[in-house]
């Protein structure tokens, strides 16, 4: 896995002269900030840090944690389960080159916030007739029952806050990698707006 920022979308020509829409992601470099082992923590994992930041932006416990690992201050820390933490070293860099052989990736991010939304936008309700005289345009309609059980069931799809959810888009085609600029071009759209933090992992 590697962390990155969504820079935006563009389009590139494929080898068979087709225009392909791609998302440009600034992926890494990330650095290993902690090793977790079965003997000490009870499971195998590594913690990776992304995006260097000024010391004044972090609190003392976090600065101490990174200093102990011999790593410069990082803005984002994420834990990643691995088969064996012994395969990694503290301070080891994880670069976009590791995805050179990959064909497809899973991209996880936080979706754009849409604010308060009705059922048509939020849940794809069809709504009522659009003509004059109709009093049923964009409302959800009946949500309850008669005397039995005389309540609204839990989980009913209703208006409310939309977006700002953790979303994973799976099996996106990896179009191109630019090792010099740490860029990754992925076919299609990924969650979040410009500058959004995303995590990328190779599809198995």
C-alpha positions in Angstrom: 0.0 0.0 0.0 1.0 3.6 -0.6 -0.5 6.9 0.4 -1.0 9.8 -2.0 -2.9 13.0 -3.0 -5.4 13.3 -5.8 -4.2 16.0 -8.1 -7.1 16.0 -10.5 -8.2 14.4 -13.8 -7.0 14.5 -17.4 -6.9 12.3 -20.4 -4.2 10.4 -22.3 -4.0 8.5 -25.6 -3.8 4.7 -25.3 -1.6 2.5 -27.6 -4.7 1.7 -29.8 -5.5 5.5 -30.3 -8.3 5.7 -27.8 -8.7 8.7 -25.4 -8.6 7.4 -21.8 -9.8 9.5 -18.8 -7.3 9.2 -16.0 -6.9 10.5 -12.4 -3.5 11.8 -11.6 -2.3 10.8 -8.1 0.9 12.1 -6.3 1.8 8.7 -4.7 4.4 8.7 -2.0 7.2 8.5 -1.1 6.1 7.0 2.2 8.5 5.9 5.0 8.2 3.1 7.5 7.8 4.7 11.0 7.0 1.6 13.1 7.3 -2.2 13.0 4.7 -4.3 14.9 5.4 -7.9 15.6 3.4 -10.9 16.9 5.8 -11.2 20.0 5.2 -7.6 21.1 1.9 -6.4 19.7 0.2 -9.7 18.9 0.0 -9.2 15.2 2.3 -8.3 12.2 2.0 -4.8 10.8 3.9 -1.7 9.8 3.1 2.0 10.2 3.9 4.3 7.3 4.2 8.0 7.3 3.5 10.4 4.4 4.1 14.1 3.6 6.8 15.9 5.5 5.7 18.7 7.8 7.2 21.3 10.2 7.9 20.1 13.7 5.7 22.8 15.2 2.7 21.2 13.5 3.0 18.0 15.6 2.6 17.4 19.4 5.5 16.2 21.6 4.4 12.5 21.9 4.2 12.1 18.1 7.5 13.9 17.5 9.1 11.6 20.1 7.6 8.5 18.3 9.0 9.6 14.9 12.4 10.6 16.4 12.7 7.2 17.9 12.2 5.7 14.4 14.7 8.1 13.0 12.2 9.7 10.7 11.5 13.3 9.9 8.1 14.7 11.0 5.2 13.3 8.9 1.7 14.7 8.6 -0.2 11.4 7.9 0.4 8.0 9.6 -1.3 4.8 8.6 -1.0 1.2 9.8 -0.8 -1.6 7.3 -1.1 -5.3 8.0 1.7 -7.4 6.5 2.7 -11.1 6.5 6.0 -10.4 8.2 7.2 -7.1 9.6 10.8 -8.5 9.5 10.7 -7.8 5.7 10.8 -4.1 6.4 13.2 -1.7 8.2 12.6 1.5 10.1 13.1 4.5 7.8 12.7 2.4 4.6 11.1 4.3 1.8 8.1 2.9 -0.1 8.0 4.5 -3.6 5.6 4.4 -6.5 8.1 2.1 -8.3 6.7 -0.8 -6.3 3.6 -0.6 -8.5 5.5 -1.0 -11.7 4.4 -4.6 -12.3 0.8 -4.0 -11.2 -2.0 -4.0 -13.7 -4.9 -3.0 -11.4 -5.3 -1.2 -8.1 -7.8 -0.5 -5.4 -8.1 3.2 -4.4 -9.6 4.2 -1.0 -10.5 7.8 -0.1 -13.2 10.0 1.6 -15.9 11.0 -0.9 -16.9 14.7 -1.5 -19.4 16.2 1.0 -22.8 17.0 -0.5 -24.4 18.4 2.6 -28.1 17.7 3.4 -29.7 15.9 0.5 -33.2 14.5 -0.3 -34.0 10.9 -1.2 -33.9 11.4 -4.9 -30.3 12.7 -4.9 -29.1 10.5 -1.9 -30.8 7.2 -2.6 -32.0 7.4 -6.3 -35.7 7.4 -5.5 -37.8 7.9 -8.7 -40.1 10.6 -7.2 -43.6 11.3 -8.4 -45.2 12.8 -11.5 -43.7 16.1 -12.6 -46.9 17.6 -14.1 -49.1 20.4 -12.7 -51.6 19.4 -10.1 -49.3 16.7 -8.6 -48.4 17.2 -5.0 -45.8 14.4 -5.0 -42.7 15.5 -6.8 -39.5 14.8 -4.8 -40.7 13.5 -1.5 -40.1 9.9 -0.2 -43.8 9.0 0.1 -45.3 6.7 2.8 -42.6 5.5 5.2 -44.8 3.8 7.9 -47.4 1.1 8.3 -50.9 0.9 9.6 -51.8 0.0 13.2 -49.3 -2.9 13.1 -46.4 -2.4 13.8 -47.2 1.3 13.8 -43.6 2.5 13.6 -40.9 3.2 11.1 -38.5 0.4 10.5 -34.8 1.0 11.3 -32.6 1.5 8.3 -35.2 3.2 6.1 -33.6 5.3 3.4 -34.5 8.9 4.2 -33.1 12.5 3.5 -30.0 13.4 5.5 -26.3 14.1 5.3 -24.7 12.9 2.1 -21.0 12.2 1.3 -17.9 12.3 3.5 -17.9 8.5 3.5 -15.0 6.1 3.2 -15.2 4.8 -0.3 -13.1 2.1 -2.1 -13.1 1.9 -5.9 -11.8 -1.5 -6.9 -9.9 -2.9 -9.9 -9.0 0.4 -11.5 -6.6 0.0 -14.4 -3.1 1.4 -13.8 -2.3 3.4 -17.0 1.1 4.9 -16.3 3.7 5.5 -13.6 6.2 8.4 -13.5 8.9 7.5 -11.0 10.8 10.8 -11.3 7.8 12.9 -10.2 6.1 10.1 -8.0 3.0 10.3 -10.2 0.5 7.5 -10.9 -2.2 7.7 -13.6 -5.3 5.5 -12.9 -8.1 5.0 -15.4 -11.4 6.5 -14.2 -12.4 8.5 -11.1 -11.3 8.1 -7.5 -13.1 9.3 -4.4 -12.6 12.9 -3.1 -11.9 16.3 -4.5 -8.6 17.8 -5.6 -5.9 17.4 -2.9 -7.8 14.6 -1.1 -5.8 11.9 0.7 -6.1 8.5 -0.9 -4.5 5.1 -0.2 -3.6 2.8 -3.1 -3.0 -1.0 -2.9 -2.4 -3.6 -5.6 -5.5 -5.6 -6.6 -4.9 -9.3 -6.1 
